[in-house]
Amino acid sequence: MRYRPLGRSGSAVSALTLKIGSDALAGGPSRAQSLVFAGLEAGINTVHLTSADPVLAEAVGQALSQVDRKLIQLSVSLGRVDARRGGRDFSPEALTGSIDRILHASGLGWIDLALLDEPGEDEMPQTALNALKAQRTAGRIRMLGIAGDGEVMDAYISTGAFDVLATSYHVNSPWQTKHRIRAALERDMAVVAYGYFPEELDTAKKAETVHVPRKGLFGLGGRPKHDPLAGAGTFAFLHRTHGWSAEHICLAFALTDPSVATVMVDASHSERIEALAAVPERDLPPGLAAQIEMARVRMAAA
């Protein structure tokens, strides 16, 4: 595992962040704990809770209590009071209440990163931001971040109130995402990536046709059905690279960007954690970066 600085915090975070949600409790708290243990054994020192579920926080807290608190990073998404039903609440009471529950249940002392989960333009009152700043001043949270991909993120970045930007980032990310990352870096914000393997690329068929017009020039024809050049200049190569899975290529690509401090990954079992944790130690095959760039350019022009 490799480690990188997390912005101005002075902390070193693993290249991968293990994302844990309430679904990890399906087999009981011990299952969530086993995932955390597997992550720690793989060198992952950063765990992200997708909700303020106290049962989840307690299970993760018990697992992380086996390690020196100063060596681990705990982040949590705030703002969604019920992820399954889509309930959202960015009021000061809801946000501070979530922090209280997590700290009480986990026993970890503080939250390293409180990440606001895609607040809309009018969902985040100034009183809520003031309450979070007070929590940061009191040391209950160390850093305050904003997560999302919409244009409203530009406004939040411009306020200078946040320490971290979390955004989706993958081989086919639009130019707006890169511009947003640059703007965050100019504000001395750390960048956390997620969504490195989008659904639009998860099969060879999707990767070959994403954003590619179905018809040829002037709407006529296109390539023959069995054209040997079919897929050339697209992301089809993601599924045709020897010794690499498409997901691992996409993860490695995200990790090659020096702007990204850490990439969030989902894992439902220890074997998957072990496989993903091996990716930061691998170099992309020669020529693959050029293939990615050619596909990006073609997709943008399509």
PASEBA-1860 file (N, C-alpha, C; in nm, 3 decimals):
! residues 302
1> MRYRPLGR> 0.084/-0.119/0.000/0.000/0.000/0.000/0.087/0.125/0.000 ~ 0.044/0.226/-0.070/0.115/0.353/-0.073/0.033/0.458/0.003 ~ 0.101/0.560/0.050/0.037/0.662/0.133/0.066/0.801/0.077 ~ -0.031/0.890/0.095/-0.021/1.024/0.041/-0.068/1.126/0.144 ~ -0.019/1.249/0.134/-0.065/1.352/0.228/-0.209/1.391/0.198 ~ -0.285/1.416/0.302/-0.424/1.460/0.288/-0.429/1.611/0.304 ~ -0.404/1.681/0.195/-0.410/1.827/0.197/-0.318/1.887/0.301 ~ -0.371/1.985/0.373/-0.294/2.057/0.475/-0.302/1.994/0.612
9> SGSAVSAL> -0.367/1.877/0.621/-0.392/1.817/0.752/-0.264/1.764/0.818 ~ -0.163/1.736/0.738/-0.043/1.676/0.792/-0.054/1.526/0.809 ~ -0.169/1.469/0.774/-0.192/1.326/0.787/-0.155/1.254/0.658 ~ -0.112/1.129/0.672/-0.084/1.044/0.557/-0.197/0.942/0.546 ~ -0.258/0.935/0.430/-0.369/0.842/0.409/-0.329/0.738/0.305 ~ -0.384/0.620/0.320/-0.359/0.514/0.223/-0.421/0.553/0.089 ~ -0.362/0.504/-0.019/-0.411/0.537/-0.152/-0.556/0.494/-0.169 ~ -0.598/0.393/-0.094/-0.736/0.347/-0.098/-0.805/0.376/0.034
17> TLKIGSDA> -0.932/0.416/0.025/-1.017/0.434/0.142/-1.125/0.327/0.137 ~ -1.141/0.252/0.243/-1.243/0.147/0.248/-1.377/0.208/0.288 ~ -1.473/0.199/0.198/-1.606/0.254/0.223/-1.695/0.146/0.283 ~ -1.754/0.177/0.398/-1.839/0.082/0.470/-1.978/0.141/0.489 ~ -2.079/0.067/0.445/-2.217/0.111/0.461/-2.297/0.015/0.545 ~ -2.424/0.049/0.568/-2.508/-0.035/0.652/-2.527/-0.175/0.595 ~ -2.508/-0.193/0.464/-2.520/-0.326/0.405/-2.415/-0.422/0.459 ~ -2.305/-0.365/0.512/-2.200/-0.450/0.571/-2.248/-0.517/0.699
25> LAGGPSRA> -2.362/-0.472/0.753/-2.416/-0.530/0.875/-2.512/-0.644/0.846 ~ -2.528/-0.679/0.718/-2.624/-0.783/0.681/-2.597/-0.914/0.753 ~ -2.471/-0.943/0.776/-2.436/-1.066/0.848/-2.405/-1.041/0.993 ~ -2.445/-0.924/1.043/-2.416/-0.888/1.182/-2.294/-0.799/1.191 ~ -2.275/-0.735/1.307/-2.161/-0.644/1.327/-2.026/-0.708/1.299 ~ -2.016/-0.838/1.323/-1.887/-0.905/1.303/-1.844/-0.902/1.156 ~ -1.941/-0.897/1.066/-1.906/-0.892/0.923/-1.842/-0.759/0.889 ~ -1.900/-0.650/0.939/-1.840/-0.518/0.916/-1.700/-0.512/0.976
33> QSLVFAGL> -1.684/-0.571/1.093/-1.553/-0.570/1.159/-1.451/-0.650/1.077 ~ -1.495/-0.762/1.018/-1.402/-0.844/0.940/-1.353/-0.769/0.816 ~ -1.439/-0.686/0.759/-1.398/-0.606/0.643/-1.294/-0.503/0.685 ~ -1.316/-0.440/0.800/-1.219/-0.342/0.849/-1.086/-0.410/0.878 ~ -1.089/-0.526/0.940/-0.965/-0.599/0.970/-0.891/-0.634/0.841 ~ -0.967/-0.677/0.739/-0.905/-0.711/0.611/-0.839/-0.588/0.549 ~ -0.906/-0.473/0.563/-0.848/-0.350/0.511/-0.720/-0.313/0.583 ~ -0.722/-0.324/0.715/-0.602/-0.292/0.794/-0.486/-0.384/0.758
41> EAGINTVH> -0.516/-0.511/0.739/-0.410/-0.606/0.703/-0.352/-0.575/0.565 ~ -0.433/-0.513/0.479/-0.386/-0.476/0.345/-0.317/-0.340/0.343 ~ -0.309/-0.276/0.459/-0.241/-0.147/0.467/-0.333/-0.028/0.454 ~ -0.463/-0.050/0.447/-0.558/0.061/0.435/-0.580/0.122/0.573 ~ -0.551/0.251/0.586/-0.565/0.317/0.717/-0.679/0.418/0.719 ~ -0.759/0.419/0.613/-0.867/0.518/0.601/-0.999/0.446/0.577 ~ -1.096/0.469/0.665/-1.227/0.406/0.656/-1.334/0.514/0.648 ~ -1.428/0.496/0.555/-1.536/0.594/0.537/-1.670/0.530/0.567
49> LTSADPVL> -1.745/0.589/0.658/-1.881/0.545/0.689/-1.978/0.620/0.600 ~ -2.064/0.548/0.530/-2.156/0.614/0.438/-2.279/0.671/0.508 ~ -2.293/0.643/0.637/-2.406/0.697/0.713/-2.366/0.709/0.860 ~ -2.455/0.773/0.935/-2.430/0.790/1.079/-2.500/0.682/1.160 ~ -2.522/0.567/1.102/-2.583/0.453/1.169/-2.499/0.417/1.292 ~ -2.555/0.429/1.412/-2.476/0.403/1.534/-2.429/0.258/1.546 ~ -2.509/0.164/1.493/-2.468/0.024/1.498/-2.344/0.003/1.411 ~ -2.344/0.065/1.294/-2.229/0.058/1.205/-2.108/0.125/1.269
57> AEAVGQAL> -2.130/0.243/1.327/-2.021/0.317/1.391/-1.960/0.237/1.506 ~ -2.045/0.168/1.582/-1.994/0.089/1.694/-1.909/-0.027/1.645 ~ -1.958/-0.096/1.540/-1.884/-0.211/1.488/-1.749/-0.167/1.432 ~ -1.748/-0.060/1.354/-1.624/-0.011/1.295/-1.531/0.043/1.404 ~ -1.588/0.111/1.501/-1.508/0.165/1.610/-1.437/0.056/1.689 ~ -1.507/-0.053/1.714/-1.445/-0.164/1.788/-1.329/-0.224/1.710 ~ -1.345/-0.234/1.578/-1.237/-0.289/1.495/-1.117/-0.195/1.492 ~ -1.143/-0.066/1.477/-1.034/0.030/1.467/-0.967/0.056/1.602
65> SQVDRKLI> -1.034/0.020/1.711/-0.976/0.042/1.843/-0.852/-0.044/1.866 ~ -0.830/-0.142/1.777/-0.713/-0.229/1.788/-0.586/-0.160/1.739 ~ -0.603/-0.040/1.679/-0.490/0.032/1.618/-0.475/0.167/1.687 ~ -0.353/0.218/1.693/-0.329/0.351/1.748/-0.417/0.452/1.673 ~ -0.499/0.526/1.745/-0.595/0.618/1.683/-0.528/0.718/1.591 ~ -0.407/0.758/1.621/-0.338/0.858/1.540/-0.294/0.804/1.405 ~ -0.298/0.672/1.389/-0.253/0.611/1.264/-0.366/0.582/1.168 ~ -0.490/0.605/1.209/-0.605/0.575/1.124/-0.684/0.702/1.097
73> QLSVSLGR> -0.759/0.697/0.988/-0.842/0.810/0.948/-0.987/0.762/0.936 ~ -1.078/0.832/1.001/-1.219/0.799/0.993/-1.294/0.916/0.929 ~ -1.364/0.888/0.820/-1.447/0.990/0.758/-1.591/0.940/0.754 ~ -1.685/1.032/0.742/-1.826/0.994/0.743/-1.907/1.090/0.657 ~ -2.006/1.035/0.588/-2.098/1.117/0.509/-2.207/1.170/0.599 ~ -2.237/1.298/0.585/-2.343/1.362/0.663/-2.447/1.423/0.570 ~ -2.570/1.426/0.616/-2.676/1.493/0.540/-2.787/1.402/0.495 ~ -2.759/1.273/0.484/-2.863/1.177/0.447/-2.908/1.105/0.573
81> VDARRGGR> -3.030/1.131/0.615/-3.079/1.070/0.739/-3.133/0.930/0.715 ~ -3.165/0.897/0.590/-3.211/0.763/0.555/-3.169/0.737/0.412 ~ -3.054/0.670/0.394/-3.000/0.649/0.260/-3.095/0.569/0.172 ~ -3.169/0.474/0.232/-3.257/0.389/0.152/-3.379/0.464/0.101 ~ -3.431/0.557/0.181/-3.550/0.632/0.141/-3.517/0.769/0.084 ~ -3.392/0.805/0.088/-3.353/0.933/0.029/-3.377/1.052/0.119 ~ -3.404/1.030/0.249/-3.425/1.141/0.339/-3.300/1.224/0.357 ~ -3.316/1.356/0.358/-3.201/1.444/0.367/-3.228/1.554/0.469
89> DFSPEALT> -3.126/1.590/0.545/-3.142/1.694/0.646/-3.005/1.755/0.675 ~ -2.986/1.880/0.634/-2.860/1.950/0.656/-2.876/2.060/0.760 ~ -2.974/2.043/0.848/-2.993/2.141/0.954/-2.882/2.127/1.057 ~ -2.854/2.233/1.133/-2.750/2.224/1.237/-2.777/2.110/1.335 ~ -2.903/2.092/1.372/-2.938/1.989/1.469/-2.910/1.849/1.414 ~ -2.945/1.828/1.286/-2.924/1.696/1.226/-2.776/1.665/1.211 ~ -2.698/1.761/1.168/-2.556/1.738/1.144/-2.481/1.714/1.275 ~ -2.505/1.800/1.374/-2.436/1.782/1.503/-2.486/1.656/1.574
97> GSIDRILH> -2.615/1.624/1.554/-2.668/1.502/1.613/-2.600/1.378/1.555 ~ -2.575/1.380/1.423/-2.506/1.267/1.358/-2.365/1.252/1.413 ~ -2.298/1.364/1.430/-2.162/1.360/1.485/-2.162/1.305/1.626 ~ -2.260/1.349/1.706/-2.272/1.298/1.844/-2.289/1.147/1.845 ~ -2.378/1.096/1.759/-2.405/0.952/1.757/-2.281/0.872/1.717 ~ -2.212/0.921/1.616/-2.094/0.848/1.569/-1.985/0.844/1.675 ~ -1.959/0.957/1.737/-1.854/0.963/1.837/-1.890/0.878/1.960 ~ -2.015/0.884/2.000/-2.058/0.806/2.117/-2.051/0.657/2.088
105> ASGLGWID> -2.100/0.616/1.971/-2.106/0.473/1.939/-1.969/0.415/1.907 ~ -1.886/0.492/1.837/-1.756/0.439/1.793/-1.650/0.444/1.903 ~ -1.659/0.545/1.991/-1.558/0.561/2.094/-1.422/0.602/2.041 ~ -1.419/0.657/1.919/-1.291/0.690/1.855/-1.241/0.830/1.885 ~ -1.316/0.909/1.961/-1.265/1.038/2.006/-1.290/1.154/1.913 ~ -1.267/1.134/1.784/-1.291/1.241/1.687/-1.314/1.181/1.549 ~ -1.370/1.261/1.461/-1.390/1.225/1.320/-1.289/1.304/1.239 ~ -1.210/1.236/1.158/-1.107/1.305/1.082/-1.165/1.388/0.968
113> LALLDEPG> -1.271/1.339/0.905/-1.332/1.412/0.794/-1.483/1.396/0.796 ~ -1.554/1.508/0.810/-1.700/1.510/0.798/-1.731/1.557/0.657 ~ -1.797/1.471/0.580/-1.817/1.496/0.438/-1.965/1.518/0.409 ~ -2.000/1.640/0.370/-2.139/1.671/0.337/-2.176/1.606/0.205 ~ -2.283/1.528/0.206/-2.319/1.443/0.094/-2.409/1.514/-0.007 ~ -2.348/1.577/-0.107/-2.417/1.640/-0.219/-2.529/1.735/-0.177 ~ -2.503/1.832/-0.095/-2.609/1.928/-0.060/-2.646/2.014/-0.180 ~ -2.774/2.042/-0.194/-2.819/2.127/-0.303/-2.787/2.273/-0.273
121> EDEMPQTA> -2.819/2.357/-0.368/-2.786/2.499/-0.355/-2.850/2.563/-0.234 ~ -2.973/2.521/-0.201/-3.047/2.583/-0.091/-3.064/2.490/0.029 ~ -2.991/2.377/0.031/-3.008/2.280/0.139/-2.916/2.306/0.258 ~ -2.813/2.386/0.238/-2.711/2.402/0.342/-2.718/2.544/0.399 ~ -2.791/2.565/0.511/-2.800/2.699/0.568/-2.669/2.742/0.632 ~ -2.647/2.871/0.641/-2.525/2.923/0.700/-2.512/2.879/0.846 ~ -2.625/2.864/0.914/-2.622/2.821/1.054/-2.563/2.680/1.067 ~ -2.591/2.595/0.968/-2.537/2.459/0.971/-2.386/2.462/0.950
129> LNALKAQR> -2.341/2.547/0.857/-2.198/2.558/0.834/-2.127/2.613/0.958 ~ -2.190/2.709/1.023/-2.132/2.764/1.146/-2.122/2.658/1.255 ~ -2.225/2.573/1.263/-2.224/2.466/1.363/-2.111/2.366/1.337 ~ -2.088/2.335/1.210/-1.982/2.243/1.175/-1.844/2.304/1.202 ~ -1.831/2.433/1.175/-1.705/2.500/1.205/-1.676/2.498/1.354 ~ -1.783/2.512/1.435/-1.768/2.506/1.580/-1.723/2.367/1.623 ~ -1.777/2.263/1.556/-1.735/2.126/1.584/-1.588/2.106/1.548 ~ -1.546/2.169/1.440/-1.407/2.159/1.398/-1.315/2.231/1.497
137> TAGRIRML> -1.358/2.348/1.540/-1.280/2.424/1.639/-1.266/2.347/1.770 ~ -1.371/2.276/1.807/-1.370/2.198/1.931/-1.291/2.068/1.919 ~ -1.247/2.035/1.796/-1.169/1.915/1.776/-1.250/1.788/1.761 ~ -1.382/1.801/1.752/-1.465/1.681/1.736/-1.459/1.631/1.592 ~ -1.437/1.721/1.498/-1.404/1.684/1.362/-1.276/1.759/1.325 ~ -1.193/1.698/1.245/-1.065/1.758/1.209/-1.074/1.836/1.077 ~ -1.149/1.781/0.982/-1.160/1.843/0.851/-1.306/1.840/0.806 ~ -1.340/1.937/0.723/-1.476/1.949/0.672/-1.471/1.943/0.520
145> GIAGDGEV> -1.553/1.855/0.463/-1.548/1.837/0.318/-1.685/1.843/0.253 ~ -1.682/1.851/0.121/-1.803/1.857/0.040/-1.792/1.750/-0.069 ~ -1.900/1.674/-0.090/-1.898/1.566/-0.189/-2.007/1.587/-0.292 ~ -1.973/1.569/-0.418/-2.073/1.581/-0.524/-2.011/1.613/-0.658 ~ -2.095/1.613/-0.762/-2.048/1.634/-0.899/-2.118/1.749/-0.970 ~ -2.225/1.802/-0.914/-2.302/1.906/-0.982/-2.233/2.042/-0.982 ~ -2.288/2.133/-1.060/-2.231/2.267/-1.070/-2.232/2.341/-0.937 ~ -2.324/2.302/-0.847/-2.330/2.370/-0.718/-2.200/2.349/-0.639
153> MDAYISTG> -2.125/2.243/-0.672/-1.998/2.220/-0.604/-1.901/2.337/-0.628 ~ -1.911/2.398/-0.745/-1.824/2.512/-0.775/-1.847/2.625/-0.676 ~ -1.974/2.647/-0.642/-2.007/2.754/-0.547/-1.953/2.720/-0.408 ~ -1.968/2.595/-0.368/-1.918/2.554/-0.236/-1.766/2.565/-0.229 ~ -1.699/2.527/-0.336/-1.552/2.537/-0.339/-1.509/2.682/-0.325 ~ -1.581/2.771/-0.393/-1.541/2.913/-0.394/-1.553/2.980/-0.258 ~ -1.630/2.920/-0.166/-1.647/2.982/-0.034/-1.519/2.974/0.049 ~ -1.434/2.878/0.019/-1.313/2.860/0.098/-1.339/2.801/0.236
161> AFDVLATS> -1.460/2.751/0.258/-1.498/2.700/0.390/-1.463/2.553/0.411 ~ -1.420/2.485/0.305/-1.402/2.341/0.314/-1.257/2.300/0.293 ~ -1.221/2.188/0.356/-1.085/2.137/0.349/-1.068/2.029/0.244 ~ -1.179/1.965/0.204/-1.171/1.849/0.115/-1.283/1.855/0.011 ~ -1.249/1.816/-0.112/-1.349/1.793/-0.216/-1.348/1.644/-0.249 ~ -1.465/1.581/-0.241/-1.480/1.442/-0.285/-1.563/1.445/-0.413 ~ -1.513/1.382/-0.517/-1.580/1.387/-0.647/-1.559/1.257/-0.721 ~ -1.654/1.222/-0.809/-1.632/1.106/-0.894/-1.521/1.139/-0.993
169> YHVNSPWQ> -1.438/1.039/-1.022/-1.326/1.061/-1.113/-1.291/0.929/-1.180 ~ -1.296/0.928/-1.313/-1.270/0.804/-1.386/-1.214/0.835/-1.524 ~ -1.190/0.733/-1.603/-1.123/0.749/-1.732/-1.202/0.836/-1.829 ~ -1.331/0.846/-1.809/-1.415/0.923/-1.901/-1.480/1.043/-1.832 ~ -1.417/1.093/-1.728/-1.472/1.211/-1.658/-1.473/1.332/-1.751 ~ -1.576/1.416/-1.745/-1.583/1.535/-1.829/-1.482/1.640/-1.786 ~ -1.457/1.736/-1.873/-1.359/1.840/-1.843/-1.400/1.921/-1.722 ~ -1.532/1.930/-1.695/-1.578/2.006/-1.579/-1.522/1.948/-1.449
177> TKHRIRAA> -1.508/1.816/-1.444/-1.455/1.753/-1.324/-1.310/1.794/-1.301 ~ -1.230/1.791/-1.406/-1.089/1.830/-1.393/-1.077/1.978/-1.356 ~ -1.163/2.061/-1.414/-1.162/2.203/-1.379/-1.197/2.222/-1.232 ~ -1.294/2.145/-1.184/-1.336/2.155/-1.043/-1.224/2.111/-0.950 ~ -1.152/2.007/-0.988/-1.040/1.960/-0.907/-0.931/2.066/-0.901 ~ -0.903/2.130/-1.013/-0.801/2.237/-1.015/-0.843/2.352/-0.924 ~ -0.972/2.387/-0.930/-1.021/2.496/-0.845/-1.007/2.461/-0.698 ~ -1.033/2.334/-0.664/-1.019/2.290/-0.525/-0.874/2.297/-0.480
185> LERDMAVV> -0.783/2.253/-0.565/-0.641/2.257/-0.531/-0.593/2.400/-0.511 ~ -0.646/2.492/-0.590/-0.609/2.633/-0.575/-0.654/2.688/-0.441 ~ -0.756/2.624/-0.382/-0.805/2.662/-0.249/-0.738/2.580/-0.139 ~ -0.634/2.507/-0.175/-0.563/2.420/-0.080/-0.652/2.311/-0.023 ~ -0.749/2.266/-0.103/-0.834/2.155/-0.061/-0.772/2.023/-0.106 ~ -0.786/1.920/-0.024/-0.746/1.786/-0.064/-0.857/1.728/-0.152 ~ -0.821/1.634/-0.237/-0.918/1.574/-0.329/-0.929/1.424/-0.302 ~ -1.052/1.380/-0.281/-1.084/1.239/-0.262/-1.168/1.194/-0.381
193> AYGYFPEE> -1.133/1.082/-0.442/-1.206/1.034/-0.560/-1.295/0.916/-0.525 ~ -1.407/0.906/-0.594/-1.494/0.789/-0.586/-1.551/0.765/-0.725 ~ -1.627/0.659/-0.743/-1.689/0.633/-0.873/-1.587/0.609/-0.984 ~ -1.473/0.548/-0.949/-1.366/0.528/-1.047/-1.402/0.427/-1.156 ~ -1.504/0.343/-1.131/-1.545/0.241/-1.229/-1.694/0.254/-1.255 ~ -1.732/0.351/-1.341/-1.875/0.378/-1.363/-1.946/0.264/-1.435 ~ -2.074/0.256/-1.414/-2.155/0.149/-1.473/-2.146/0.150/-1.625 ~ -2.126/0.266/-1.684/-2.121/0.276/-1.830/-2.000/0.204/-1.890
201> LDTAKKAE> -1.907/0.162/-1.806/-1.788/0.094/-1.856/-1.773/-0.048/-1.801 ~ -1.873/-0.098/-1.728/-1.852/-0.223/-1.654/-1.866/-0.350/-1.738 ~ -1.901/-0.336/-1.865/-1.899/-0.452/-1.956/-1.831/-0.409/-2.085 ~ -1.780/-0.509/-2.160/-1.711/-0.478/-2.285/-1.804/-0.409/-2.384 ~ -1.930/-0.452/-2.389/-2.025/-0.393/-2.483/-2.050/-0.247/-2.451 ~ -2.070/-0.216/-2.324/-2.092/-0.077/-2.284/-1.968/0.007/-2.312 ~ -1.852/-0.046/-2.278/-1.728/0.028/-2.295/-1.700/0.059/-2.442 ~ -1.748/-0.027/-2.531/-1.724/-0.007/-2.674/-1.817/0.096/-2.735
209> TVHVPRKG> -1.933/0.115/-2.675/-2.033/0.201/-2.737/-2.067/0.326/-2.658 ~ -2.007/0.346/-2.539/-2.044/0.461/-2.458/-2.021/0.591/-2.534 ~ -2.125/0.670/-2.548/-2.121/0.802/-2.612/-2.083/0.797/-2.760 ~ -2.085/0.677/-2.820/-2.049/0.666/-2.962/-2.177/0.662/-3.045 ~ -2.192/0.747/-3.146/-2.313/0.746/-3.229/-2.334/0.609/-3.292 ~ -2.458/0.567/-3.300/-2.490/0.436/-3.354/-2.478/0.432/-3.506 ~ -2.489/0.547/-3.571/-2.485/0.551/-3.717/-2.357/0.618/-3.764 ~ -2.326/0.596/-3.892/-2.206/0.654/-3.949/-2.227/0.796/-3.997
217> LFGLGGRP> -2.137/0.842/-4.081/-2.141/0.977/-4.133/-2.273/1.004/-4.205 ~ -2.334/1.118/-4.176/-2.464/1.157/-4.234/-2.574/1.059/-4.199 ~ -2.554/0.982/-4.089/-2.659/0.890/-4.044/-2.666/0.762/-4.123 ~ -2.567/0.733/-4.205/-2.572/0.613/-4.288/-2.477/0.506/-4.236 ~ -2.530/0.390/-4.218/-2.448/0.272/-4.192/-2.373/0.271/-4.063 ~ -2.244/0.304/-4.066/-2.155/0.279/-3.954/-2.068/0.160/-3.987 ~ -1.992/0.108/-3.895/-1.903/-0.004/-3.923/-1.983/-0.132/-3.945 ~ -1.934/-0.222/-4.031/-2.000/-0.351/-4.047/-2.005/-0.425/-3.914
225> KHDPLAGA> -2.100/-0.512/-3.899/-2.122/-0.581/-3.772/-1.999/-0.656/-3.726 ~ -1.924/-0.716/-3.820/-1.809/-0.797/-3.783/-1.677/-0.730/-3.820 ~ -1.678/-0.598/-3.825/-1.557/-0.524/-3.858/-1.448/-0.552/-3.756 ~ -1.328/-0.598/-3.799/-1.221/-0.626/-3.704/-1.173/-0.504/-3.629 ~ -1.204/-0.383/-3.679/-1.164/-0.261/-3.611/-1.270/-0.209/-3.515 ~ -1.379/-0.286/-3.503/-1.484/-0.243/-3.410/-1.427/-0.230/-3.270 ~ -1.457/-0.119/-3.205/-1.406/-0.095/-3.071/-1.278/-0.015/-3.068 ~ -1.215/0.002/-3.185/-1.092/0.081/-3.189/-1.122/0.226/-3.152
233> GTFAFLHR> -1.038/0.283/-3.067/-1.059/0.421/-3.026/-1.165/0.437/-2.919 ~ -1.220/0.328/-2.868/-1.318/0.334/-2.760/-1.254/0.277/-2.634 ~ -1.336/0.259/-2.530/-1.285/0.204/-2.405/-1.294/0.052/-2.400 ~ -1.316/-0.011/-2.516/-1.327/-0.156/-2.519/-1.200/-0.224/-2.470 ~ -1.085/-0.159/-2.488/-0.959/-0.219/-2.446/-0.953/-0.244/-2.296 ~ -1.039/-0.177/-2.219/-1.041/-0.199/-2.074/-1.067/-0.345/-2.042 ~ -1.144/-0.411/-2.127/-1.181/-0.549/-2.103/-1.096/-0.647/-2.184 ~ -0.991/-0.596/-2.250/-0.910/-0.682/-2.337/-0.761/-0.671/-2.305
241> THGWSAEH> -0.727/-0.622/-2.188/-0.587/-0.605/-2.150/-0.542/-0.724/-2.067 ~ -0.444/-0.796/-2.117/-0.398/-0.918/-2.050/-0.346/-0.888/-1.909 ~ -0.392/-0.967/-1.814/-0.343/-0.954/-1.678/-0.409/-0.845/-1.597 ~ -0.506/-0.777/-1.657/-0.575/-0.669/-1.588/-0.725/-0.682/-1.607 ~ -0.801/-0.655/-1.502/-0.946/-0.642/-1.517/-0.977/-0.497/-1.549 ~ -1.093/-0.473/-1.607/-1.132/-0.336/-1.641/-1.138/-0.249/-1.516 ~ -1.190/-0.304/-1.407/-1.199/-0.226/-1.283/-1.061/-0.187/-1.232 ~ -0.967/-0.280/-1.237/-0.833/-0.250/-1.186/-0.763/-0.146/-1.271
249> ICLAFALT> -0.786/-0.147/-1.403/-0.729/-0.043/-1.488/-0.785/0.093/-1.449 ~ -0.915/0.099/-1.430/-0.979/0.227/-1.395/-0.931/0.277/-1.259 ~ -0.912/0.186/-1.165/-0.862/0.225/-1.034/-0.718/0.275/-1.045 ~ -0.635/0.204/-1.120/-0.497/0.245/-1.138/-0.488/0.381/-1.206 ~ -0.578/0.405/-1.302/-0.579/0.535/-1.370/-0.607/0.647/-1.271 ~ -0.707/0.629/-1.186/-0.741/0.732/-1.087/-0.623/0.757/-0.994 ~ -0.551/0.652/-0.962/-0.439/0.664/-0.868/-0.317/0.732/-0.932 ~ -0.312/0.735/-1.066/-0.197/0.800/-1.131/-0.206/0.952/-1.124
257> DPSVATVM> -0.322/1.005/-1.091/-0.338/1.150/-1.084/-0.282/1.200/-0.951 ~ -0.178/1.282/-0.953/-0.119/1.329/-0.827/-0.211/1.421/-0.748 ~ -0.318/1.468/-0.811/-0.413/1.554/-0.740/-0.497/1.476/-0.640 ~ -0.510/1.346/-0.663/-0.599/1.262/-0.581/-0.523/1.208/-0.461 ~ -0.575/1.236/-0.343/-0.511/1.187/-0.220/-0.544/1.041/-0.194 ~ -0.670/1.004/-0.216/-0.714/0.867/-0.191/-0.839/0.839/-0.273 ~ -0.862/0.711/-0.303/-0.977/0.669/-0.382/-1.064/0.577/-0.297 ~ -1.193/0.606/-0.290/-1.285/0.523/-0.214/-1.321/0.397/-0.291
265> VDASHSER> -1.317/0.283/-0.222/-1.352/0.155/-0.284/-1.456/0.084/-0.199 ~ -1.542/0.008/-0.267/-1.641/-0.077/-0.200/-1.589/-0.220/-0.201 ~ -1.614/-0.291/-0.097/-1.574/-0.432/-0.093/-1.668/-0.508/-0.001 ~ -1.716/-0.622/-0.052/-1.811/-0.702/0.026/-1.745/-0.823/0.091 ~ -1.617/-0.849/0.059/-1.547/-0.961/0.121/-1.397/-0.934/0.120 ~ -1.326/-1.005/0.203/-1.184/-0.979/0.224/-1.101/-1.005/0.098 ~ -1.141/-1.105/0.018/-1.064/-1.134/-0.104/-1.066/-1.016/-0.200 ~ -1.178/-0.949/-0.208/-1.187/-0.833/-0.296/-1.100/-0.719/-0.242
273> IEALAAVP> -1.100/-0.700/-0.112/-1.015/-0.596/-0.052/-0.869/-0.624/-0.085 ~ -0.828/-0.748/-0.072/-0.689/-0.786/-0.100/-0.653/-0.758/-0.245 ~ -0.746/-0.790/-0.337/-0.720/-0.769/-0.480/-0.709/-0.620/-0.512 ~ -0.799/-0.540/-0.458/-0.796/-0.396/-0.484/-0.672/-0.332/-0.421 ~ -0.633/-0.380/-0.304/-0.518/-0.323/-0.235/-0.388/-0.348/-0.309 ~ -0.387/-0.445/-0.399/-0.265/-0.473/-0.476/-0.247/-0.376/-0.592 ~ -0.355/-0.308/-0.633/-0.349/-0.221/-0.750/-0.252/-0.103/-0.734 ~ -0.249/-0.034/-0.619/-0.157/0.079/-0.607/-0.010/0.043/-0.628
281> ERDLPPGL> 0.023/-0.085/-0.611/0.162/-0.128/-0.628/0.196/-0.162/-0.773 ~ 0.095/-0.159/-0.861/0.117/-0.197/-1.000/0.126/-0.073/-1.089 ~ 0.204/-0.083/-1.194/0.213/0.022/-1.294/0.128/-0.017/-1.414 ~ 0.059/0.080/-1.471/-0.020/0.052/-1.591/0.070/0.001/-1.702 ~ 0.023/-0.095/-1.782/0.103/-0.147/-1.892/0.143/-0.035/-1.989 ~ 0.257/-0.047/-2.054/0.302/0.055/-2.150/0.196/0.078/-2.259 ~ 0.172/0.202/-2.290/0.079/0.235/-2.397/-0.065/0.249/-2.352 ~ -0.096/0.201/-2.232/-0.235/0.204/-2.189/-0.282/0.348/-2.163
289> AAQIEMAR> -0.194/0.431/-2.108/-0.230/0.570/-2.083/-0.266/0.640/-2.214 ~ -0.192/0.609/-2.321/-0.220/0.668/-2.452/-0.355/0.620/-2.505 ~ -0.387/0.493/-2.484/-0.515/0.440/-2.527/-0.630/0.509/-2.455 ~ -0.610/0.532/-2.326/-0.713/0.601/-2.248/-0.735/0.741/-2.302 ~ -0.627/0.811/-2.330/-0.639/0.949/-2.379/-0.705/0.953/-2.516 ~ -0.670/0.860/-2.605/-0.732/0.857/-2.737/-0.882/0.830/-2.727 ~ -0.918/0.738/-2.637/-1.060/0.707/-2.619/-1.133/0.828/-2.561 ~ -1.069/0.899/-2.467/-1.131/1.018/-2.408/-1.157/1.123/-2.515
297> VRMAAA> -1.058/1.144/-2.602/-1.071/1.246/-2.707/-1.183/1.206/-2.804 ~ -1.187/1.079/-2.840/-1.289/1.033/-2.934/-1.428/1.045/-2.873 ~ -1.439/1.009/-2.746/-1.568/1.019/-2.679/-1.615/1.164/-2.672 ~ -1.520/1.254/-2.644/-1.555/1.396/-2.633/-1.601/1.452/-2.768 ~ -1.544/1.400/-2.876/-1.577/1.450/-3.009/-1.702/1.383/-3.067 ~ -1.744/1.271/-3.007/-1.857/1.196/-3.061/-1.988/1.272/-3.044
END
